[in-house]
C-alpha cells in the first residue's frame, strides 16, 4: 500500500515501524470530528475558489457516506495507514477518485489533529458538566431528605463540633460547583479554531479561517500558527481540572467507606453498588467507592504523563504529541463513569440518623459552645477556653456534672448550661452565613437549587 506521504521515500516502511507509529487503534474515536472538520474545510476551499462546486459536492458526499459507514461499524480502520486522518482520506480517494486527493489542500495533520481534539473535548466537556449537575441534584435531594439529622463534625478525624449531616454533604455540592465552573472556563480556551495553521507556518494559498470557524461554531481563531500546532495547554488544563474533580470524588468515597463500616454504621450503601467476598459469606464491600478512590490515582497519572510529554518539546509539532490521546481519552472515560455511578449511588444511600446522633455521646463536642457561653457572660475567650479545658480534663460527660461542680470552675455557670451543651442548641446557634444551623442550611440548599435549575 502506497503511503499518502510516500513520494519522497524509495523503500517500503518496515512493519515494525508501522506498528510502532500507528495510532488509529485509539484515535479512531475522533472519526466523527475529523469528518466534521473536513467538511467545513472543503466548504471553505470552495468559497475561496480552490475547489469547484462539483468537487466540493463530491468530497462532501463522500465524507458523509464514509461517516455513515463508521457509525454503522462498517468501516475497517487499517493500522498501516497510521491514523484516523489517513484512513478517512484514503477511503475518500478510493470512493470518489482523484478529486479526493484535493481534500488535504491548505492543511496538515498537525492542525487537523488539534481541531479534532478540540471538537472532541467541546462535546465531552458539555456532557461532563451535565453529569456534574445531575450529581449535584442527587446531593441536594439527600440533604433535603435528612435536613435535621445531626452528626459529629470532624477536624483531624477527631470529633470537633456537632453539625447537620445536610450541612456536611452540601460541602460536596460546592466542591463540584467549583469543578463545574472550572470546566466551563476550560471551554473558553478549547473553543478556538486551529485549522489553517497547517504544519507550522500557515499557507500561501488564499484561505479564509474565519469562515471555517463560523461553519464549526468557533467564536475565534488561533493567533500564531507555530503556537497552534505546538499547543496542548487545553488538554493539560482539562486534565488538571478532571484531577481536581476526581480528588473530590475520592474524598467523598473515603467518607462513605468509613461511614459504612461496622464501627460507624452511619450509612447503608445499596446492594446494587456493592460486591461480596469469594470466601467470606457475610461481606458487603463498597467496591464502587474503593474503585473510584483508586481510579483517582490513574487520572493523576494521566495528567503527569501529559506534563512529562510536553515539558521539553521544542517548537513546533513533534511526534511525541501522539501520546497525548490515550491519557486524555482514559481521563474522560474514567471521570464520566465515576460521575454517573455516584449520581445513582448517592441517591440510594440510607442514612442511619439515630446512629449518627448516638456517636455524639460522651465526645466533649459541647466544649466550644460552653466556652462561647462564658464569653457571652464577659469572660475573655482565652480564659473561657482554659476553664472548659479543665472541665474536659475531668473526662466526664457534661450531663454527669452537677451545677455545683461546674461552679467550682466558674461561678458564672447557671442551670441553663445543660441546655446550651446539647447538640441541637449548638447547631441552631451557628447561624452565621454559611453555618450549620438548620436555617442557614435551608438557605444554602435554596441557593444551590437555583444554580441547578438555571443550568437545566
KETI-805589 format. One record per residue (C-alpha): residue in one letter; x negated, y, z negated. Coordinates in steps of 0.2 Angstrom, whole numbers, padded with zeros to 4 digits, always signed. Each point is the difference from the previous one (the first is absolute). Layout:
<pts>
aXYZ/...
</pts>
This chain:
<pts>
x+0000+0000+0000/x-0007+0017+0005/x-0001+0012-0014/x+0009+0017+0004/x-0016+0008-0005/x-0012-0012+0008/x-0006+0010+0015/x-0017+0004-0008/x-0003-0018-0005/x-0008-0014+0010/x+0002-0014-0012/x+0015-0008-0008/x+0004+0004-0018/x-0006-0014-0011/x+0015-0009-0009/x-0008+0003-0017/x+0000+0019+0004/x+0018-0001+0006/x+0005-0009-0016/x-0010+0012-0011/x+0007+0016+0008/x+0018-0005+0002/x+0013+0009-0010/x+0016-0004+0008/x+0003-0014-0013/x+0005+0014-0012/x+0002+0016+0011/x+0014-0008+0010/x+0012+0007-0013/x-0004+0017+0008/x+0008-0005+0017/x+0016+0009-0002/x-0009+0016-0004/x-0013-0002+0013/x+0014-0002+0013/x+0009+0016-0007/x-0016+0010+0001/x-0004-0007+0018/x+0017+0005+0006/x-0002+0018-0006/x-0017+0001+0007/x+0007-0006+0017/x+0013+0013+0000/x-0013+0013-0004/x-0011-0005+0014/x+0015+0001+0012/x+0004+0018-0007/x-0018+0005+0004/x+0000-0007+0017/x-0012-0014-0003/x+0013-0013+0003/x+0014+0000+0013/x+0018-0002-0005/x+0001-0017+0007/x-0016-0005-0009/x+0007+0006-0016/x+0016-0009+0002/x-0009-0016+0004/x-0012+0001-0015/x+0014+0004-0012/x+0011-0014+0006/x-0015-0012-0001/x-0004+0006-0018/x+0018-0002-0005/x+0001-0017+0007/x-0016-0006-0009/x+0008+0008-0016/x+0015-0011+0002/x-0011-0015+0002/x-0010+0004-0016/x+0016+0002-0010/x+0007-0016+0007/x-0017-0009-0005/x-0002-0004+0018/x-0017+0009+0002/x-0016-0009-0002/x-0014+0010-0008/x-0017-0005+0007/x-0015+0002-0012/x-0011+0001+0016/x+0007+0017+0004/x-0006+0006-0018/x+0014+0011-0006/x+0019+0004+0001/x-0004+0014+0013/x-0009-0010+0012/x+0013-0014-0001/x+0014+0012+0004/x-0010+0009+0014/x-0005-0017+0008/x+0018-0006-0001/x+0006+0016+0008/x-0013-0002+0015/x+0006-0018+0003/x+0018+0006-0001/x+0000+0015+0011/x-0017-0001+0010/x-0013+0013+0003/x+0010+0015-0006/x-0001-0008-0018/x-0019+0005+0000/x+0005+0018+0000/x+0008-0001-0017/x-0017+0003-0009/x-0004+0016+0009/x-0005+0014-0012/x+0000-0011-0015/x-0012-0012-0010/x+0003-0014-0011/x-0008+0012-0013/x+0015+0012+0000/x+0012-0013+0004/x-0003-0010-0016/x+0002+0014-0011/x+0016+0005+0008/x+0006-0018-0003/x-0005+0000-0018/x+0008+0017-0003/x+0016-0005+0008/x+0000-0016-0010/x-0003+0009-0017/x+0013+0013+0004/x+0013-0015+0001/x-0007-0009-0015/x-0001+0015-0011/x+0018+0004+0003/x+0005-0018-0005/x-0011+0001-0015/x+0008+0016-0006/x+0017-0008+0002/x-0006-0015-0010/x-0006+0011-0014/x+0016+0010-0001/x+0010-0017-0001/x-0012-0005-0014/x+0003+0016-0009/x+0019-0002+0001/x-0002-0017-0009/x-0011+0008-0013/x+0014+0013-0003/x+0014-0013-0001/x-0010-0010-0014/x-0003+0016-0009/x+0018+0005+0000/x+0006-0017-0005/x-0011+0000-0015/x+0000+0019-0004/x+0000-0001-0019/x-0011-0016-0002/x-0014+0004-0012/x-0018-0008+0001/x-0017+0004-0008/x-0010+0012+0010/x-0018-0004+0002/x-0017+0008+0001/x-0016-0011+0000/x+0013-0014+0001/x+0004+0003-0018/x+0017+0006-0007/x+0001+0019+0001/x+0017+0008-0001/x+0017-0007+0004/x+0007+0004+0018/x+0014-0004+0011/x-0003-0015+0012/x+0009+0011+0013/x-0013+0014-0003/x-0014-0013+0001/x+0006-0008+0017/x+0003+0017+0007/x-0018+0004-0001/x-0002-0012+0014/x+0013+0009+0010/x-0011+0016+0000/x-0016-0010+0004/x+0008-0006+0016/x+0007+0017+0003/x-0018+0006+0001/x-0004-0015+0011/x+0014+0005+0012/x-0006+0018+0001/x-0017-0006+0004/x+0006-0011+0013/x+0010+0014+0007/x-0015+0011+0000/x-0010-0013+0010/x+0013+0002+0014/x-0007+0018+0003/x-0017-0006+0005/x+0005-0016+0009/x+0013+0009+0010/x-0012+0008+0013/x-0003-0006+0018/x-0017-0006+0003/x+0003-0006+0018/x-0010+0011+0013/x-0017-0001-0010/x-0005-0014+0011/x-0016-0009-0005/x-0007+0016-0009/x-0001+0015+0011/x+0018+0002+0007/x+0002-0001+0019/x-0003+0011+0016/x+0017-0006+0007/x+0015+0012-0002/x+0009-0007-0014/x+0013+0007-0012/x-0002-0006-0018/x+0014+0011-0007/x+0012-0008+0012/x-0005-0018-0005/x+0002+0006-0018/x+0018+0006+0003/x+0004-0017+0008/x-0006-0009-0015/x+0007+0012-0013/x-0017+0006-0006/x+0001+0018-0007/x-0018+0003+0005/x-0016-0006+0008/x-0017-0003-0007/x-0012+0014+0002/x-0017-0008+0003/x-0002-0015+0012/x-0016-0007-0009/x+0009+0001-0017/x+0016-0008+0007/x-0008-0016+0005/x-0012+0000-0015/x+0014+0003-0013/x+0007-0013-0011/x+0004+0012-0015/x+0018-0003+0003/x-0002-0019-0003/x-0011+0003-0015/x+0013+0012-0007/x+0014-0012+0002/x-0010-0014-0008/x-0005+0011-0014/x+0018+0005-0004/x+0006-0019+0003/x-0013-0004-0014/x+0007+0012-0012/x+0017-0007+0003/x-0006-0017-0002/x-0008+0005-0016/x+0017+0006-0006/x+0008-0016+0004/x-0014-0010-0009/x+0002+0010-0016/x+0019-0003+0001/x-0004-0019+0003/x-0011+0000-0015/x+0013+0007-0011/x+0014-0012+0006/x-0012-0015-0002/x-0003+0005-0018/x+0018+0004-0004/x+0005-0017+0007/x-0011-0010-0012/x+0006-0010-0015/x-0009+0013-0011/x+0010+0015+0007/x+0016-0008+0008/x+0005+0018+0005/x+0005-0005+0017/x+0006-0015+0010/x-0005-0001+0018/x+0012-0008+0011/x-0004-0018+0005/x+0000+0004+0018/x-0016+0010-0003/x-0009-0013-0010/x-0008-0017+0003/x-0004-0015-0011/x-0014-0011-0005/x-0005-0016+0008/x-0004-0008-0017/x+0009+0010-0013/x+0019-0001+0002/x+0005+0015-0011/x-0010+0013+0010/x+0008+0015+0008/x-0014+0010+0008/x+0001+0018+0005/x-0010-0004+0016/x+0007+0015+0010/x-0006+0012-0012/x-0017-0009-0002/x-0002-0001+0019/x+0004+0018+0002/x-0013+0004-0013/x-0013-0011+0009/x+0004+0007+0018/x-0004+0018-0007/x-0018-0005+0000/x+0002-0006+0018/x+0007+0017+0005/x-0015+0009-0009/x-0012-0012+0009/x+0008+0005+0017/x-0003+0019-0005/x-0018-0003-0004/x-0003-0010+0015/x+0006+0014+0011/x-0011+0012-0010/x-0015-0011+0003/x+0004-0001+0019/x+0001+0018+0002/x-0013+0007-0012/x-0015+0001+0011/x+0007-0001+0018/x-0008+0013+0012/x+0012+0010+0011/x+0010-0005+0010/x+0008-0017+0002/x-0009-0016-0005/x+0006-0017+0001/x-0001-0002-0019/x+0017+0009+0000/x+0008-0016+0007/x-0001-0006-0018/x+0012+0013-0006/x+0016-0009+0006/x+0000-0016-0011/x-0002+0009-0016/x+0013+0013+0005/x+0013-0013+0006/x-0003-0011-0016/x+0003+0016-0011/x+0016+0004+0009/x+0007-0017-0001/x-0005-0003-0018/x+0007+0017-0006/x+0017-0003+0009/x+0001-0017-0007/x-0003+0005-0018/x+0012+0015+0001/x+0014-0011+0007/x-0003-0013-0013/x+0000+0012-0014/x+0016+0009+0006/x+0009-0017-0003/x-0010-0006-0015/x+0004+0016-0010/x+0018+0000+0004/x+0002-0018-0007/x-0010+0003-0017/x+0010-0003-0016/x-0005+0011-0014/x+0000-0007-0018/x+0004+0016-0009/x+0002-0008-0017/x-0017-0008+0001/x-0008+0017+0006/x+0009+0009-0015/x-0006-0014-0012/x-0018+0003+0006/x+0001+0017-0010/x+0001-0009-0017/x-0014+0004-0011/x-0011+0008+0013/x-0002+0018-0008/x+0006+0008+0017/x+0010+0012-0012/x-0017+0008-0006/x+0000+0014+0013/x+0018+0005-0004/x-0004+0000-0018/x-0015+0012+0003/x+0012+0011+0010/x+0012+0000-0014/x-0013+0007-0012/x-0006+0013+0013/x+0018+0006+0001/x-0001+0003-0019/x-0015+0011+0002/x-0015-0012-0002/x-0014+0002+0013/x+0000-0014+0012/x-0017-0006-0004/x+0005-0001-0019/x+0016-0009+0005/x-0010-0012+0011/x-0011-0004-0015/x+0015-0003-0012/x+0009-0012+0012/x-0017-0009+0003/x+0000-0003-0019/x+0017-0007+0000/x-0004-0011+0015/x-0015-0007-0009/x+0011-0007-0013/x+0005-0012+0014/x+0019+0000-0005/x+0015+0003+0012/x+0008+0017-0004/x+0016-0008-0006/x-0010-0009-0013/x-0004+0016-0009/x+0011+0009-0012/x+0002+0019+0001/x-0010+0002-0017/x-0015-0010+0008/x+0000+0011+0015/x+0000+0016-0011/x-0016-0006-0007/x-0008+0004+0017/x+0010+0016+0002/x+0014+0009-0010/x+0007+0006+0016/x+0008-0017+0004/x+0019-0001-0002/x+0012-0014+0002/x+0003+0004+0018/x-0018-0006+0004/x+0008-0018+0002/x+0011+0006+0014/x-0014+0010+0008/x-0011-0015+0002/x+0013-0011+0009/x-0005-0003+0018/x+0016+0008+0006/x-0002+0016-0009/x-0018+0002+0007/x+0005-0004+0017/x+0014+0013+0000/x-0011+0013-0007/x-0012-0001+0015/x+0010+0012+0010/x-0014+0009+0008/x+0001+0001+0019/x-0005-0017+0006/x+0001-0008-0017/x+0008-0017-0005/x+0016+0007-0007/x+0016-0008+0008/x+0005+0018+0006/x-0017+0003+0008/x+0000-0018+0008/x+0017+0003+0007/x-0005+0016+0008/x-0016-0008+0007/x+0011-0014+0008/x+0011+0013+0007/x-0014+0010+0008/x-0008-0017+0006/x+0017-0005+0008/x+0001+0016+0010/x-0017-0004+0007/x+0005-0017+0006/x+0017+0006+0006/x-0008+0014+0011/x-0012-0013+0008/x+0015-0012+0004/
</pts>
